[in-house]
Amino acid sequence: MLMERDGVYFVLPRLDHAVTVDMRTISFDIAPQEILTKDSVTIMVDGVVYYRGEVNASRALQKAAAIICENPAALQLRYLQTLTTIAAEKNSTIIFPLPLEILHGFASPK
């Protein structure tokens, strides 16, 4: 049940679950840092941190990990997609693909 509106909500024990989430924006003072731009100019910048964006990203990674754990072939497909993406870039990266079965020998027994 989404509680996005004001009003009275009934939470039935053992059937419903309510979680309170703090949606306030919190600001912190971050010391200015000196960085070097692409054209070799030194500038001072402040940082901006969005905690809520990090929470969403971690939840997305958690969902992706759950999907990959359900189907071992998904990990192999993702591995091949990554190799294809890297190979399409025009850079000097050298890739040595390893069969994933080799890595299973190094994993600790469960």
MMTF fields as JSON, N, C-alpha, C and O atoms, coordinates in Angstrom:
{
  "mmtfVersion": "1.0.0",
  "mmtfProducer": "UNKNOWN",
  "numBonds": 439,
  "numAtoms": 440,
  "numGroups": 110,
  "numChains": 1,
  "numModels": 1,
  "chainsPerModel": [1],
  "groupsPerChain": [110],
  "chainIdList": ["A"],
  "bondAtomList": [4, 2, 8, 6, 12, 10, 16, 14, 20, 18, 24, 22, 28, 26, 32, 30, 36, 34, 40, 38, 44, 42, 48, 46, 52, 50, 56, 54, 60, 58, 64, 62, 68, 66, 72, 70, 76, 74, 80, 78, 84, 82, 88, 86, 92, 90, 96, 94, 100, 98, 104, 102, 108, 106, 112, 110, 116, 114, 120, 118, 124, 122, 128, 126, 132, 130, 136, 134, 140, 138, 144, 142, 148, 146, 152, 150, 156, 154, 160, 158, 164, 162, 168, 166, 172, 170, 176, 174, 180, 178, 184, 182, 188, 186, 192, 190, 196, 194, 200, 198, 204, 202, 208, 206, 212, 210, 216, 214, 220, 218, 224, 222, 228, 226, 232, 230, 236, 234, 240, 238, 244, 242, 248, 246, 252, 250, 256, 254, 260, 258, 264, 262, 268, 266, 272, 270, 276, 274, 280, 278, 284, 282, 288, 286, 292, 290, 296, 294, 300, 298, 304, 302, 308, 306, 312, 310, 316, 314, 320, 318, 324, 322, 328, 326, 332, 330, 336, 334, 340, 338, 344, 342, 348, 346, 352, 350, 356, 354, 360, 358, 364, 362, 368, 366, 372, 370, 376, 374, 380, 378, 384, 382, 388, 386, 392, 390, 396, 394, 400, 398, 404, 402, 408, 406, 412, 410, 416, 414, 420, 418, 424, 422, 428, 426, 432, 430, 436, 434],
  "bondOrderList": [1, 1, 1, 1, 1, 1, 1, 1, 1, 1, 1, 1, 1, 1, 1, 1, 1, 1, 1, 1, 1, 1, 1, 1, 1, 1, 1, 1, 1, 1, 1, 1, 1, 1, 1, 1, 1, 1, 1, 1, 1, 1, 1, 1, 1, 1, 1, 1, 1, 1, 1, 1, 1, 1, 1, 1, 1, 1, 1, 1, 1, 1, 1, 1, 1, 1, 1, 1, 1, 1, 1, 1, 1, 1, 1, 1, 1, 1, 1, 1, 1, 1, 1, 1, 1, 1, 1, 1, 1, 1, 1, 1, 1, 1, 1, 1, 1, 1, 1, 1, 1, 1, 1, 1, 1, 1, 1, 1, 1],
  "groupList": [{"groupName": "MET", "atomNameList": ["N", "CA", "C", "O"], "elementList": ["N", "C", "C", "O"], "formalChargeList": [0, 0, 0, 0], "bondAtomList": [1, 0, 2, 1, 3, 2], "bondOrderList": [1, 1, 2], "singleLetterCode": "M", "chemCompType": "L-PEPTIDE LINKING"}, {"groupName": "LEU", "atomNameList": ["N", "CA", "C", "O"], "elementList": ["N", "C", "C", "O"], "formalChargeList": [0, 0, 0, 0], "bondAtomList": [1, 0, 2, 1, 3, 2], "bondOrderList": [1, 1, 2], "singleLetterCode": "L", "chemCompType": "L-PEPTIDE LINKING"}, {"groupName": "GLU", "atomNameList": ["N", "CA", "C", "O"], "elementList": ["N", "C", "C", "O"], "formalChargeList": [0, 0, 0, 0], "bondAtomList": [1, 0, 2, 1, 3, 2], "bondOrderList": [1, 1, 2], "singleLetterCode": "E", "chemCompType": "L-PEPTIDE LINKING"}, {"groupName": "ARG", "atomNameList": ["N", "CA", "C", "O"], "elementList": ["N", "C", "C", "O"], "formalChargeList": [0, 0, 0, 0], "bondAtomList": [1, 0, 2, 1, 3, 2], "bondOrderList": [1, 1, 2], "singleLetterCode": "R", "chemCompType": "L-PEPTIDE LINKING"}, {"groupName": "ASP", "atomNameList": ["N", "CA", "C", "O"], "elementList": ["N", "C", "C", "O"], "formalChargeList": [0, 0, 0, 0], "bondAtomList": [1, 0, 2, 1, 3, 2], "bondOrderList": [1, 1, 2], "singleLetterCode": "D", "chemCompType": "L-PEPTIDE LINKING"}, {"groupName": "GLY", "atomNameList": ["N", "CA", "C", "O"], "elementList": ["N", "C", "C", "O"], "formalChargeList": [0, 0, 0, 0], "bondAtomList": [1, 0, 2, 1, 3, 2], "bondOrderList": [1, 1, 2], "singleLetterCode": "G", "chemCompType": "PEPTIDE LINKING"}, {"groupName": "VAL", "atomNameList": ["N", "CA", "C", "O"], "elementList": ["N", "C", "C", "O"], "formalChargeList": [0, 0, 0, 0], "bondAtomList": [1, 0, 2, 1, 3, 2], "bondOrderList": [1, 1, 2], "singleLetterCode": "V", "chemCompType": "L-PEPTIDE LINKING"}, {"groupName": "TYR", "atomNameList": ["N", "CA", "C", "O"], "elementList": ["N", "C", "C", "O"], "formalChargeList": [0, 0, 0, 0], "bondAtomList": [1, 0, 2, 1, 3, 2], "bondOrderList": [1, 1, 2], "singleLetterCode": "Y", "chemCompType": "L-PEPTIDE LINKING"}, {"groupName": "PHE", "atomNameList": ["N", "CA", "C", "O"], "elementList": ["N", "C", "C", "O"], "formalChargeList": [0, 0, 0, 0], "bondAtomList": [1, 0, 2, 1, 3, 2], "bondOrderList": [1, 1, 2], "singleLetterCode": "F", "chemCompType": "L-PEPTIDE LINKING"}, {"groupName": "PRO", "atomNameList": ["N", "CA", "C", "O"], "elementList": ["N", "C", "C", "O"], "formalChargeList": [0, 0, 0, 0], "bondAtomList": [1, 0, 2, 1, 3, 2], "bondOrderList": [1, 1, 2], "singleLetterCode": "P", "chemCompType": "L-PEPTIDE LINKING"}, {"groupName": "HIS", "atomNameList": ["N", "CA", "C", "O"], "elementList": ["N", "C", "C", "O"], "formalChargeList": [0, 0, 0, 0], "bondAtomList": [1, 0, 2, 1, 3, 2], "bondOrderList": [1, 1, 2], "singleLetterCode": "H", "chemCompType": "L-PEPTIDE LINKING"}, {"groupName": "ALA", "atomNameList": ["N", "CA", "C", "O"], "elementList": ["N", "C", "C", "O"], "formalChargeList": [0, 0, 0, 0], "bondAtomList": [1, 0, 2, 1, 3, 2], "bondOrderList": [1, 1, 2], "singleLetterCode": "A", "chemCompType": "L-PEPTIDE LINKING"}, {"groupName": "THR", "atomNameList": ["N", "CA", "C", "O"], "elementList": ["N", "C", "C", "O"], "formalChargeList": [0, 0, 0, 0], "bondAtomList": [1, 0, 2, 1, 3, 2], "bondOrderList": [1, 1, 2], "singleLetterCode": "T", "chemCompType": "L-PEPTIDE LINKING"}, {"groupName": "ILE", "atomNameList": ["N", "CA", "C", "O"], "elementList": ["N", "C", "C", "O"], "formalChargeList": [0, 0, 0, 0], "bondAtomList": [1, 0, 2, 1, 3, 2], "bondOrderList": [1, 1, 2], "singleLetterCode": "I", "chemCompType": "L-PEPTIDE LINKING"}, {"groupName": "SER", "atomNameList": ["N", "CA", "C", "O"], "elementList": ["N", "C", "C", "O"], "formalChargeList": [0, 0, 0, 0], "bondAtomList": [1, 0, 2, 1, 3, 2], "bondOrderList": [1, 1, 2], "singleLetterCode": "S", "chemCompType": "L-PEPTIDE LINKING"}, {"groupName": "GLN", "atomNameList": ["N", "CA", "C", "O"], "elementList": ["N", "C", "C", "O"], "formalChargeList": [0, 0, 0, 0], "bondAtomList": [1, 0, 2, 1, 3, 2], "bondOrderList": [1, 1, 2], "singleLetterCode": "Q", "chemCompType": "L-PEPTIDE LINKING"}, {"groupName": "LYS", "atomNameList": ["N", "CA", "C", "O"], "elementList": ["N", "C", "C", "O"], "formalChargeList": [0, 0, 0, 0], "bondAtomList": [1, 0, 2, 1, 3, 2], "bondOrderList": [1, 1, 2], "singleLetterCode": "K", "chemCompType": "L-PEPTIDE LINKING"}, {"groupName": "ASN", "atomNameList": ["N", "CA", "C", "O"], "elementList": ["N", "C", "C", "O"], "formalChargeList": [0, 0, 0, 0], "bondAtomList": [1, 0, 2, 1, 3, 2], "bondOrderList": [1, 1, 2], "singleLetterCode": "N", "chemCompType": "L-PEPTIDE LINKING"}, {"groupName": "CYS", "atomNameList": ["N", "CA", "C", "O"], "elementList": ["N", "C", "C", "O"], "formalChargeList": [0, 0, 0, 0], "bondAtomList": [1, 0, 2, 1, 3, 2], "bondOrderList": [1, 1, 2], "singleLetterCode": "C", "chemCompType": "L-PEPTIDE LINKING"}],
  "groupTypeList": [0, 1, 0, 2, 3, 4, 5, 6, 7, 8, 6, 1, 9, 3, 1, 4, 10, 11, 6, 12, 6, 4, 0, 3, 12, 13, 14, 8, 4, 13, 11, 9, 15, 2, 13, 1, 12, 16, 4, 14, 6, 12, 13, 0, 6, 4, 5, 6, 6, 7, 7, 3, 5, 2, 6, 17, 11, 14, 3, 11, 1, 15, 16, 11, 11, 11, 13, 13, 18, 2, 17, 9, 11, 11, 1, 15, 1, 3, 7, 1, 15, 12, 1, 12, 12, 13, 11, 11, 2, 16, 17, 14, 12, 13, 13, 8, 9, 1, 9, 1, 2, 13, 1, 10, 5, 8, 11, 14, 9, 16],
  "groupIdList": [1, 2, 3, 4, 5, 6, 7, 8, 9, 10, 11, 12, 13, 14, 15, 16, 17, 18, 19, 20, 21, 22, 23, 24, 25, 26, 27, 28, 29, 30, 31, 32, 33, 34, 35, 36, 37, 38, 39, 40, 41, 42, 43, 44, 45, 46, 47, 48, 49, 50, 51, 52, 53, 54, 55, 56, 57, 58, 59, 60, 61, 62, 63, 64, 65, 66, 67, 68, 69, 70, 71, 72, 73, 74, 75, 76, 77, 78, 79, 80, 81, 82, 83, 84, 85, 86, 87, 88, 89, 90, 91, 92, 93, 94, 95, 96, 97, 98, 99, 100, 101, 102, 103, 104, 105, 106, 107, 108, 109, 110],
  "secStructList": [7, 7, 7, 7, 1, 1, 1, 7, 7, 7, 7, 7, 6, 6, 6, 7, 7, 7, 7, 7, 7, 7, 7, 7, 7, 7, 7, 7, 7, 7, 7, 7, 3, 3, 3, 3, 7, 6, 6, 1, 7, 3, 3, 3, 3, 7, 7, 7, 7, 7, 2, 2, 2, 2, 2, 2, 2, 2, 2, 2, 2, 2, 2, 2, 2, 2, 2, 2, 2, 2, 7, 2, 2, 2, 2, 2, 2, 2, 2, 2, 2, 2, 2, 2, 2, 2, 2, 2, 1, 7, 1, 7, 7, 7, 7, 7, 7, 7, 7, 2, 2, 2, 2, 2, 6, 6, 1, 7, 7, 7],
  "xCoordList": [0.848, 0.0, 0.898, 1.756, 0.715, 1.481, 0.797, -0.403, 1.542, 0.984, 1.518, 2.341, 1.065, 1.564, 0.683, 1.099, -0.5, -1.43, -1.662, -1.427, -2.133, -2.475, -3.753, -4.553, -3.921, -5.15, -4.872, -3.754, -5.895, -5.8, -5.6, -6.309, -4.643, -4.377, -4.455, -3.955, -5.068, -5.176, -4.163, -4.098, -3.38, -2.391, -2.84, -2.906, -3.145, -3.597, -2.39, -1.583, -2.259, -1.118, -1.101, -2.145, 0.097, 0.357, -0.095, 0.226, -0.816, -1.235, -0.542, -0.133, -0.418, 0.198, 1.522, 1.768, 2.355, 3.66, 3.895, 3.86, 4.13, 4.362, 5.802, 6.319, 6.447, 7.816, 7.857, 7.338, 8.468, 8.611, 9.942, 10.99, 9.898, 11.099, 11.274, 10.34, 12.469, 12.782, 13.076, 14.076, 12.234, 12.388, 12.965, 13.0, 13.417, 13.965, 15.324, 16.073, 15.633, 16.947, 17.872, 17.569, 18.998, 19.956, 21.2, 21.707, 21.684, 22.872, 24.056, 23.907, 25.219, 26.465, 27.45, 27.416, 28.325, 29.384, 30.511, 31.052, 30.859, 31.96, 33.019, 32.732, 34.228, 35.314, 35.579, 35.574, 35.81, 36.14, 37.418, 38.356, 37.435, 38.604, 39.103, 38.327, 40.383, 40.996, 41.114, 41.701, 40.55, 40.63, 41.216, 41.307, 41.61, 42.19, 41.196, 40.773, 40.816, 39.861, 40.56, 41.778, 39.786, 40.341, 41.372, 42.343, 41.144, 42.071, 43.147, 43.699, 43.436, 44.528, 44.371, 45.351, 43.155, 42.898, 42.5, 41.655, 43.127, 42.817, 41.644, 41.657, 40.617, 39.455, 39.098, 39.471, 38.371, 37.882, 36.413, 35.618, 36.066, 34.684, 34.22, 35.017, 32.918, 32.276, 31.62, 31.472, 31.238, 30.589, 29.128, 28.717, 28.357, 26.948, 26.706, 27.066, 26.1, 25.847, 24.348, 23.676, 23.829, 22.423, 22.34, 22.578, 22.004, 21.927, 20.83, 21.024, 19.654, 18.529, 18.88, 18.45, 19.693, 20.137, 20.96, 20.844, 21.832, 22.647, 21.779, 22.06, 20.722, 19.829, 19.125, 19.012, 18.654, 17.984, 18.939, 18.558, 20.171, 21.153, 21.462, 21.602, 21.569, 21.849, 20.681, 20.88, 19.47, 18.299, 18.26, 17.911, 18.616, 18.644, 19.7, 19.467, 20.854, 21.895, 21.456, 21.775, 20.72, 20.226, 19.239, 19.284, 18.354, 17.394, 18.114, 17.765, 19.117, 19.871, 20.608, 20.657, 21.176, 21.873, 20.913, 21.26, 19.71, 18.718, 18.317, 18.143, 18.169, 17.798, 18.921, 18.67, 20.158, 21.293, 21.474, 21.861, 21.197, 21.321, 20.293, 20.559, 19.126, 18.086, 18.461, 18.073, 19.208, 19.532, 21.021, 21.441, 21.822, 23.266, 23.614, 24.662, 22.763, 23.044, 22.983, 23.611, 22.242, 22.153, 23.506, 23.843, 24.279, 25.606, 26.527, 27.303, 26.437, 27.241, 26.855, 27.727, 25.562, 25.109, 25.578, 25.981, 25.53, 25.983, 27.489, 27.97, 28.211, 29.652, 29.944, 30.824, 29.219, 29.429, 29.015, 29.645, 27.959, 27.548, 28.652, 28.943, 29.266, 30.345, 31.527, 32.117, 31.873, 32.97, 32.66, 33.537, 31.414, 31.015, 31.116, 31.583, 30.68, 30.736, 32.18, 32.499, 33.037, 34.444, 35.12, 35.923, 34.794, 35.407, 34.977, 35.719, 33.786, 33.29, 33.992, 34.021, 34.552, 35.256, 36.614, 37.275, 37.011, 38.317, 39.343, 39.64, 39.872, 40.883, 41.932, 41.869, 42.875, 43.96, 43.771, 44.75, 42.546, 42.274, 42.435, 41.915, 43.149, 43.321, 42.488, 42.597, 41.667, 40.783, 41.158, 41.306, 41.306, 41.547, 40.322, 40.213, 39.401, 38.196, 38.525, 39.257, 37.967, 38.098, 36.734, 35.737, 36.663, 35.379, 35.005, 35.853, 33.761, 33.326, 33.452, 33.514, 33.489, 33.618, 34.959, 35.062, 35.977, 37.282, 37.195, 37.834, 36.409, 36.283, 35.553, 35.747, 34.715, 33.989, 34.945, 34.631, 36.089, 37.07, 37.686, 38.144, 37.706, 38.268, 37.244, 37.609, 35.978, 34.923, 34.931, 35.246, 34.58, 34.527, 33.278, 32.236, 33.354, 32.184, 31.109, 31.408, 29.859, 28.75, 28.141, 27.193],
  "yCoordList": [-1.168, 0.0, 1.236, 1.373, 2.108, 3.345, 4.42, 4.65, 5.07, 6.116, 7.455, 8.059, 7.927, 9.18, 10.372, 11.517, 10.13, 11.218, 11.342, 10.404, 12.525, 12.734, 11.98, 11.66, 11.709, 11.054, 9.961, 9.815, 9.206, 8.116, 6.81, 6.52, 6.036, 4.738, 3.677, 3.865, 2.598, 1.49, 0.426, 0.0, 0.007, -1.035, -2.246, -2.202, -3.316, -4.531, -5.385, -5.737, -5.724, -6.541, -7.871, -8.474, -8.316, -9.562, -9.545, -10.475, -8.538, -8.438, -7.284, -7.41, -6.173, -4.984, -4.699, -5.128, -3.968, -3.584, -2.123, -1.76, -1.288, 0.138, 0.475, 0.059, 1.235, 1.67, 3.177, 3.736, 3.831, 5.281, 5.607, 5.112, 6.435, 6.809, 8.315, 9.076, 8.738, 10.161, 10.709, 10.327, 11.588, 12.129, 13.552, 14.214, 14.018, 15.366, 15.44, 14.463, 16.593, 16.832, 17.305, 18.267, 16.628, 16.968, 17.525, 16.938, 18.65, 19.246, 19.159, 19.282, 18.948, 18.877, 19.855, 20.112, 20.394, 21.246, 20.362, 19.543, 20.531, 19.794, 20.813, 21.791, 20.575, 21.519, 21.587, 20.558, 22.786, 22.9, 22.142, 22.095, 21.556, 20.805, 21.358, 21.863, 21.257, 21.745, 20.582, 19.55, 20.751, 19.689, 20.239, 21.451, 19.329, 19.685, 19.32, 18.168, 20.283, 20.03, 19.371, 19.191, 19.01, 18.37, 19.243, 18.745, 20.557, 21.464, 22.001, 23.078, 21.248, 21.54, 22.871, 23.583, 23.203, 24.402, 23.942, 23.062, 24.557, 24.201, 25.041, 26.267, 24.368, 25.092, 24.525, 23.402, 25.318, 24.879, 24.47, 25.2, 23.316, 22.839, 22.369, 21.955, 22.443, 21.866, 20.569, 20.327, 19.758, 18.5, 18.51, 19.203, 17.746, 17.57, 16.076, 15.299, 15.68, 14.268, 14.063, 14.741, 13.13, 12.765, 11.366, 10.388, 11.26, 9.976, 9.113, 7.914, 9.722, 8.958, 8.273, 7.143, 8.962, 8.363, 7.122, 6.162, 7.1, 5.944, 4.796, 3.635, 5.109, 4.061, 3.382, 2.157, 4.17, 3.585, 2.719, 1.654, 3.172, 2.395, 1.076, 0.045, 1.102, -0.144, -1.108, -2.321, -0.585, -1.462, -2.087, -3.258, -1.306, -1.846, -2.94, -3.954, -2.745, -3.774, -5.026, -6.143, -4.833, -5.978, -6.794, -8.024, -6.117, -6.817, -7.551, -8.684, -6.902, -7.536, -8.777, -9.796, -8.692, -9.845, -10.997, -12.159, -10.679, -11.73, -12.426, -13.644, -11.665, -12.241, -13.124, -14.214, -12.654, -13.437, -14.716, -15.748, -14.66, -15.864, -16.927, -18.122, -16.497, -17.454, -18.238, -19.398, -17.623, -18.262, -18.082, -16.979, -19.127, -18.993, -18.558, -17.949, -18.858, -18.444, -16.93, -16.374, -16.255, -14.796, -14.156, -13.138, -14.743, -14.207, -14.357, -13.454, -15.492, -15.713, -14.727, -14.185, -14.493, -13.532, -12.118, -11.377, -11.739, -10.414, -10.278, -9.222, -11.335, -11.364, -11.14, -10.351, -11.823, -11.67, -10.278, -9.722, -9.713, -8.336, -7.346, -6.432, -7.537, -6.644, -6.743, -5.729, -7.962, -8.139, -7.456, -6.833, -7.57, -6.936, -5.421, -4.766, -4.862, -3.413, -2.916, -1.901, -3.624, -3.214, -3.349, -2.5, -4.415, -4.64, -3.59, -3.299, -3.02, -2.028, -0.676, 0.12, -0.421, 0.843, 0.798, -0.24, 1.927, 1.996, 2.47, 3.659, 1.5, 1.828, 0.729, -0.208, 0.84, -0.131, -1.172, -1.743, -1.422, -2.41, -3.816, -4.134, -4.64, -6.035, -6.883, -6.752, -7.743, -8.569, -10.025, -10.516, -10.702, -12.14, -12.822, -12.937, -13.275, -13.903, -15.261, -16.072, -15.471, -16.743, -17.409, -16.733, -18.692, -19.362, -19.255, -19.429, -18.975, -18.811, -20.095, -20.048, -21.235, -22.502, -22.601, -23.268, -21.939, -21.939, -21.253, -21.683, -20.196, -19.453, -20.241, -19.982, -21.198, -21.996, -22.814, -23.111, -23.177, -23.933, -23.123, -23.692, -21.794, -20.931, -20.502, -19.964, -20.731, -20.322, -21.236, -22.422, -20.659, -21.469, -22.344, -21.903, -23.563, -24.446, -23.919, -23.381, -24.076, -23.563, -24.656, -24.41],
  "zCoordList": [0.0, 0.0, 0.0, 0.871, -0.936, -1.006, -0.18, -0.329, 0.679, 1.532, 1.083, 1.772, -0.057, -0.61, -0.261, -0.44, 0.222, 0.509, 2.005, 2.767, 2.416, 3.82, 4.149, 3.27, 5.422, 5.847, 6.851, 7.344, 7.142, 8.102, 7.352, 6.389, 7.796, 7.197, 8.283, 9.392, 7.959, 8.884, 8.5, 7.347, 9.468, 9.261, 10.056, 11.285, 9.36, 10.009, 10.391, 9.53, 11.684, 12.097, 11.355, 11.109, 11.005, 10.29, 8.825, 8.086, 8.393, 6.996, 6.281, 5.127, 6.97, 6.387, 7.081, 8.208, 6.372, 6.915, 6.564, 5.389, 7.553, 7.32, 7.663, 8.7, 6.78, 6.987, 6.852, 5.886, 7.814, 7.766, 7.098, 7.515, 6.068, 5.32, 5.419, 5.168, 5.783, 5.892, 4.494, 3.887, 3.979, 2.628, 2.635, 1.598, 3.805, 3.877, 3.197, 3.174, 2.65, 2.063, 3.168, 3.874, 3.316, 4.356, 3.675, 2.719, 4.165, 3.55, 4.509, 5.724, 3.935, 4.684, 4.065, 2.862, 4.898, 4.383, 3.873, 4.615, 2.62, 2.014, 1.623, 0.934, 2.065, 1.784, 0.279, -0.397, -0.246, -1.671, -2.001, -1.205, -3.181, -3.619, -4.941, -5.752, -5.144, -6.363, -7.34, -7.016, -8.543, -9.551, -10.834, -11.03, -11.7, -12.988, -14.083, -14.169, -14.921, -15.992, -17.182, -17.167, -18.217, -19.408, -20.112, -20.682, -20.063, -20.737, -19.781, -20.004, -18.725, -17.78, -17.06, -16.843, -16.693, -15.9, -14.501, -14.338, -13.491, -12.111, -11.627, -11.746, -11.075, -10.548, -9.179, -8.842, -8.395, -7.086, -7.235, -7.828, -6.701, -6.784, -5.413, -4.571, -5.214, -4.043, -4.479, -5.677, -3.562, -3.897, -3.52, -2.589, -4.239, -3.941, -3.808, -4.693, -2.71, -2.454, -2.341, -1.564, -3.116, -3.034, -2.46, -3.168, -1.186, -0.504, -1.104, -1.303, -1.401, -1.92, -3.238, -3.47, -4.153, -5.399, -5.158, -5.92, -4.073, -3.74, -3.246, -3.542, -2.492, -1.993, -3.162, -3.194, -4.115, -5.283, -6.094, -6.579, -6.24, -6.995, -6.299, -6.957, -4.967, -4.248, -4.332, -4.398, -4.33, -4.483, -5.874, -6.023, -6.888, -8.252, -8.376, -9.034, -7.752, -7.774, -7.032, -7.438, -5.94, -5.18, -6.015, -6.004, -6.732, -7.598, -8.728, -9.062, -9.313, -10.393, -9.887, -10.576, -8.696, -8.131, -7.873, -8.089, -7.413, -7.165, -8.461, -8.481, -9.537, -10.832, -11.359, -11.874, -11.229, -11.724, -10.909, -11.458, -9.6, -8.763, -9.142, -9.019, -9.599, -9.975, -11.227, -11.368, -12.134, -13.398, -13.696, -14.046, -13.566, -13.798, -15.222, -15.438, -16.184, -17.561, -17.707, -18.608, -16.841, -16.905, -16.638, -17.243, -15.74, -15.452, -16.659, -16.972, -17.329, -18.531, -19.631, -20.311, -19.81, -20.822, -20.496, -21.393, -19.223, -18.82, -19.054, -19.464, -18.793, -19.032, -20.51, -20.854, -21.38, -22.822, -23.304, -24.204, -22.71, -23.065, -22.72, -23.492, -21.552, -21.134, -22.086, -22.458, -22.48, -23.442, -24.77, -25.369, -25.234, -26.49, -26.392, -27.324, -25.268, -25.079, -25.065, -25.684, -24.368, -24.298, -25.659, -26.046, -26.381, -27.689, -28.711, -29.65, -28.536, -29.487, -29.331, -30.269, -28.16, -27.934, -28.627, -28.665, -29.167, -29.832, -28.811, -28.699, -28.069, -27.077, -27.063, -27.86, -26.18, -26.141, -25.038, -24.555, -24.641, -23.606, -24.163, -25.232, -23.442, -23.842, -22.884, -21.665, -23.446, -22.64, -22.818, -23.937, -21.704, -21.708, -21.119, -19.899, -21.958, -21.412, -20.783, -21.349, -19.617, -18.919, -18.856, -18.601, -19.076, -18.86, -17.381, -16.506, -17.115, -15.736, -14.926, -13.698, -15.598, -14.888, -14.16, -13.131, -14.694, -14.041, -12.679, -11.719, -12.605, -11.357, -10.283, -9.095, -10.672, -9.687, -8.822, -7.669, -9.357, -8.589, -7.465, -6.474, -7.603, -6.574, -5.539, -4.493, -5.812, -4.88, -3.664, -3.757, -2.526, -1.304, -1.324, -1.81, -0.813, -0.811, 0.123, 1.189, -0.282, 0.529, 1.357, 2.103]
}
